[in-house]
Amino acid sequence: MRSVSRRVLLRGGALGVTVAVTAGCAAEKAAGPATGRPVPPDPETVLLRELIAGKERAVALYASAASERLTPFRQRHEAHLAELRRRLPPADRTPPAAPSAAASPPGASPTPSGGPARGGRASLRSLRDLERKAAASRVRQIAGASPPLAQLIASMGACEAAHAVALPRSL
């Protein structure tokens, strides 16, 4: 009978543990969806959807103002919106809403939620409030984001803060 050295025994034990752990992890992953419990959504995807919804409201509010002087502001929000949509995982992407569906008819007045109401137009005050609130919320949103998304959110916040100051006093 051949004796087993301590070194060979430790190597074999380590190999066995590695195989057991790997098999256990694979079984755990496979069992996750089969257990019937819903898989929680990715926090970054949830954040992206929140950001997209906010940008869609901003674009709609600027569109309802119907002033050519506000076009550059709206276009910057549209650029942010396009970049946010690009970062969504392919399975979570939905086609963007048509601009006419996102915007209320000209003459829509703002509602307390920041969107235009039927029959009125967005005021410069409502646009400034929207920009200030959006810029202020970016600090909270950065906390849970990956570094690349945090950089985009910070840039959007800076743009929104600049918009709040740069919006014209009258149209």
C-alpha positions in Angstrom: 0.0 0.0 0.0 1.3 3.4 -1.0 1.2 6.2 1.5 -0.3 9.6 0.6 1.8 12.6 1.4 0.3 15.5 3.2 0.9 17.8 0.2 -1.1 15.5 -2.1 -3.9 15.2 0.4 -4.2 19.0 0.7 -4.2 19.5 -3.1 -6.9 16.9 -3.5 -9.0 18.5 -0.7 -8.6 21.9 -2.3 -9.6 20.5 -5.7 -12.7 18.8 -4.1 -13.8 22.0 -2.4 -13.4 24.0 -5.6 -15.5 21.5 -7.6 -18.2 21.5 -4.9 -18.4 25.3 -4.7 -18.5 25.6 -8.4 -21.2 23.0 -8.7 -23.1 24.7 -5.9 -22.9 28.1 -7.5 -24.1 26.7 -10.9 -27.0 24.9 -9.2 -28.0 28.1 -7.3 -28.0 30.2 -10.4 -30.1 27.6 -12.2 -32.5 27.3 -9.2 -33.1 31.1 -9.0 -35.7 31.6 -11.7 -37.2 28.1 -11.2 -38.1 28.9 -7.6 -40.9 31.1 -8.9 -39.6 34.1 -7.0 -39.3 37.2 -9.1 -35.8 38.4 -9.8 -35.4 42.0 -8.4 -34.7 44.5 -11.2 -31.2 45.8 -11.6 -31.0 49.1 -9.6 -29.1 50.8 -12.4 -31.9 49.9 -14.9 -34.5 51.3 -12.5 -32.5 54.5 -12.2 -32.2 54.8 -16.0 -35.9 54.4 -16.4 -36.5 57.1 -13.7 -34.0 59.4 -15.5 -35.7 58.7 -18.9 -39.2 59.5 -17.5 -37.9 62.8 -16.2 -36.2 63.8 -19.4 -39.4 62.9 -21.4 -41.4 65.2 -19.1 -38.8 68.0 -19.7 -38.9 67.6 -23.5 -42.7 67.6 -23.4 -42.7 70.8 -21.3 -40.3 72.6 -23.5 -42.2 71.5 -26.6 -45.4 72.9 -25.1 -43.8 76.3 -24.7 -43.6 76.5 -28.5 -40.9 79.1 -28.7 -37.9 79.0 -31.0 -35.8 80.6 -28.3 -36.2 77.5 -26.2 -35.2 75.0 -28.9 -31.6 74.8 -27.9 -32.7 73.9 -24.3 -35.1 71.2 -25.5 -32.4 69.8 -27.9 -30.0 69.3 -25.0 -32.7 67.4 -23.1 -33.3 65.3 -26.2 -29.6 64.5 -26.4 -29.6 63.5 -22.7 -32.6 61.3 -23.4 -31.0 59.6 -26.4 -27.9 58.8 -24.3 -29.9 57.5 -21.4 -31.9 55.2 -23.7 -28.7 54.0 -25.3 -27.5 52.8 -21.9 -30.6 50.7 -21.2 -30.1 46.9 -21.6 -31.4 45.8 -25.0 -34.2 43.8 -23.4 -35.5 46.9 -21.5 -35.5 49.3 -24.5 -38.8 50.5 -25.9 -39.1 52.7 -28.9 -39.2 56.4 -28.0 -42.6 58.0 -28.0 -43.5 60.2 -30.9 -42.7 63.9 -30.1 -46.4 64.8 -30.8 -47.5 62.2 -28.2 -45.1 63.4 -25.6 -46.0 67.1 -25.9 -49.3 68.6 -25.1 -51.0 70.9 -27.6 -49.7 74.4 -27.8 -51.4 76.6 -25.3 -51.3 74.0 -22.4 -50.7 75.5 -19.0 -48.3 73.8 -16.5 -49.7 71.4 -13.9 -48.4 71.1 -10.4 -46.5 68.0 -11.5 -44.4 70.1 -13.9 -46.2 69.0 -17.1 -48.4 71.1 -19.3 -52.1 70.9 -18.7 -54.7 70.8 -21.5 -55.3 74.1 -23.1 -52.2 76.0 -21.8 -48.5 76.5 -22.4 -45.5 76.0 -20.2 -44.3 79.1 -18.5 -40.7 80.1 -18.1 -41.2 79.9 -14.4 -42.3 76.2 -14.7 -39.3 75.5 -16.9 -37.0 77.1 -14.3 -38.6 75.1 -11.5 -38.2 71.9 -13.5 -34.5 72.6 -14.2 -33.8 73.5 -10.6 -35.5 70.4 -9.2 -33.9 68.1 -11.7 -30.4 69.5 -11.0 -31.0 69.1 -7.2 -32.1 65.5 -7.6 -28.9 64.5 -9.4 -26.8 64.3 -6.2 -29.1 61.6 -4.8 -29.1 59.7 -8.1 -25.3 59.6 -8.4 -25.0 57.8 -5.1 -26.3 54.5 -6.6 -24.9 54.7 -10.0 -21.8 53.1 -11.7 -19.0 55.5 -12.4 -19.8 56.0 -16.1 -23.5 56.6 -15.4 -22.6 58.8 -12.4 -20.5 61.0 -14.7 -23.4 61.3 -17.2 -25.8 62.2 -14.4 -23.4 64.8 -13.0 -23.1 66.3 -16.5 -26.9 66.4 -16.9 -27.2 68.1 -13.5 -24.7 70.8 -14.5 -26.5 71.4 -17.7 -29.9 71.7 -15.9 -28.4 74.1 -13.3 -27.1 76.2 -16.2 -30.5 76.1 -17.9 -32.2 77.4 -14.8 -29.9 80.5 -14.9 -29.7 80.9 -18.7 -33.5 80.7 -19.5 -34.7 84.0 -20.9 -36.7 86.3 -18.7 -39.4 86.6 -21.3 -40.3 85.1 -24.7 
